[in-house]
Amino acid sequence: MPGQNIFDKEQKKEHLNMAKLKKGGTTFEIDIDPDLAIAFREGKDVDIKDVLKAEKIFADAKKGMLASEDKMQELFETTNILEIAKRIIKEGEIQVTAEHREKLREEKRKRIINIIHVNAIDPKTGIPHPLTRIEAAIEEAKVKIDELKNAEEQVEGIMKALRPIIPIKFDKKKFQLEIKSNYAQQCIGTIKGMGKVERQDWDNEGNLVCVVEIPAGLSEEFFDKLNSITHGTINSKMVK
């Protein structure tokens, strides 16, 4: 029933992470797992049932007041809780506790720093900036990390903020690799996992010749892994 309070006082204290959508002058809220809700909104393979802590649509989640089924039917053209919940997450606002917000912000900050470290270089030296240097530059630039926005979407704007502080640019390198047959199958997984294979040829003896493009910042790690597999027998040359 609308207006029914389904939580006791102790439960109310716990229900602080929610998604809400105002539609037709009426507010609809759901009680969520915030990490899964964000992943769902980003299009990741998450079951909406796992996102919801309670399969209920609320008028006020903190008070445990249920939304009117008549209003749901009028404004969503359905009373199916899961379908309405999907729309609330996709179209509405995700609200999380201050503690969880800080946790998300720190996770996004680390992810962004790693993306920049892997994909960008100092154009003066041609090598990546250390993680600590990127982190310090982000602090100096007073970059604001949006904890609810995809890390990859924020990188371009953050790179612009960093350029007045450190010389930095995104760069990729392309290599032709020749790998002997007894190591080729072991190497191909690493190659495809770290770069984009543009050409791949196998001769009659099972030897592999391929051209691969990788983020410049991964070059050292890439060849360390391949040399470990091949015991240093890999032949490589940079392709322009």
N, C-alpha and C positions, 0 to 999 in steps of 0.2 A: 504493500500500500504506500502511496506517496505520503511523505511526511513522517513515515514510521522510522523510529530510531532503532537500528539493528545492532549498534555497538554499546557496550557498557563503558563506564568512565575510563577503565584501565585500557581498553582497546583503543579509545580515541587518541591516546597519547602516542600510539604506535603508528597510526595511519597518517603519515605526513608526506609521503611521496605519491603524487597523483598527476593525472593528465586531465585537462579540462577544456571544454569547448562551449562558447556562448553562441547560441543559434536561435534566431527568432525571439530574442529577448530573454531566453531561458538558458540557464547554465546546466551543463551536464558534466559529471566528473566520474572518473574511475580510479580505483586504488591499484597501484602498479608496482612492479619491480622496475626501478628506474633504468638499470643497465639494459634489461631486456627490452624495455619500451623504446629506448634510444636506438638499440640495434634494429628493432622492428621498423622504426621510422626511416632508418637508413637503408631499408630494403633487404636486410639480412634474413636468412632462413630461420625465423623464430615463430613458434606457435603462439598465437594470440592467447591461448589458454594459459601458457606459461607466464605471459606478461602480467596477467591479472592476478592480484592477490585475493580478490573476491569477484565472482561473476555477477556483479551488480552494476547498474548505472545509478549514480547518485545525483541528487540535487545539491547536496552538501556532504562530501565524503568524510570530512573531519567530524561532523556531527552524526554521521551514519544515516542521513535522511535520503530515502530513495526517491528517484525521479518518477514523474508521472508517466505511466504507460501511454496514456492518451497523447501527451506531449511528444513522446518518442515516436509514436505512429504518425502524428501530424508533421513533425519536422524532419524525421529520418525515413518516413514511409515504411517503417518496420519496427518491431519490438524485439528483434533478435539481438540479444546482448552482445554477442561476439562481433557481429557486423557493425553495430554502433560503436563498440570499443575501438575497432580498427579505424573508424573515421575520426574519433576523438583524438587518437594518437597521431594520425596523419595530418589532420587539419588544425588541431588545437595546440595547446601549450602544455609542456611537460614541466611540472614543478617538483623540485626535490629539496630535501633538507639542506641547510648550510653545510653540514658535515659531509654529506654525499656530494654536494656541488664542488667542494674543495677537492675531494677525492677524484672526481671526474676531471677537474681542471688540471690536476697534477698528472694524471694519465695522458691527457691530450698534449700537455706540454712536453712530456718525455717522448711521445710519439712524433710530434712535430720536429723536435730537435734531431731525432734519429733519421727522419725523412730527409732533412736538410743535410745532415752529415753524410748520408749515403749517396745523395744525388748531386750535391754541389761541391765546387772546388774553389780554392783561391786562384783566380786567373793569373796572378803573378808567379805562383809556384807550380800550378797544375795539380796540386794535391788537396785533399779535403781538409777543412778546418777541424781541429779536435772538438769533441763534444763539449768540453768545458768552455772553449772559446765561443762556440755558438750560444751556449747557455748564458754566458756573461753578456754577449751582445744583445740577446733578447731582454735581459734585465735592464741593460743600459738604454735600450730603445723604448722601455716601458710598454712592451707589447702586451696587449690584453688577449688572453686565450679564452675563446668561447667554449665552455665545457659541454654545451649541447650541440655544437656544430662539428661535422666530420673533420678530422684533423687534416686530411688531404685538401679539403676546400679552403683551409686557412693558410696554407703554406705560401701561396703566391703573394698575398698581402703582407705576410711576415717577412718574406724575402725583400720586399720593397723597403720595409722599415729597417732592415739590417744593412742594406747597401751603403748608407752614409757612415756606418760605423766600421764595417769590415768589408774588404774586397771579396765579393762572392758572386758566383753565377752557377746556374745549373749546366751540367755537361755530361755527355755520354761518350764512351769510347767503343770503337769497333775493332774486333780482332779476328784474324783467320787462325784457326787451330787445326793442327794435325795430330791425331792421337792413334796410337797403335791398337790393333784389334783386341789384344788381351786386356786393355783398359777402357776401351771405347764405351762399352755398355755401362760401366760403372760411372763414367764421366758425364754421360748425356743427361742424366737426371740433375746433376749439379749445374750443368750449363743452362738447361731450360729453366731451372728454378731461380737462377740469379740473373738471367739475361734474356734477350729476344733473339732467337735463332733466325737468321735471314736466309741462310743456305745450309743444306745438310746433304753430304754425299758419302756413300759407303762404297768402297771398292770390293773386288771379288774376295779379298782376303779378310774383309771385315774391318779394315782401317777406316777411320772417320776423318773427313775434312769438312769443317763447317765455318761459317762466318757468324759471329754473335756480337750483338750490341749490348753493353752493360752500363749502368750508372758509373760515372767516373770514380765515385767514392768507394765502389766495391772492388776496384781493380786488384788491390793487394790481397784482399780476402779471397777473391775469385781464383787467382793463380796459386795462392797458398793451398787451397782445397784441391785443385787439379794436380798440382805438383805432388801433393801428399798421396793421391791415388795412383799417379803414374810414376812415382819415384823420380820425378824430375825429367822424364823422357818426352814430355809434351813439347811440340814445336809451335811457336806462335809468332805472329807479326801483326803490327797495327795496320788497319786498313783506313784510308782516308776517304 
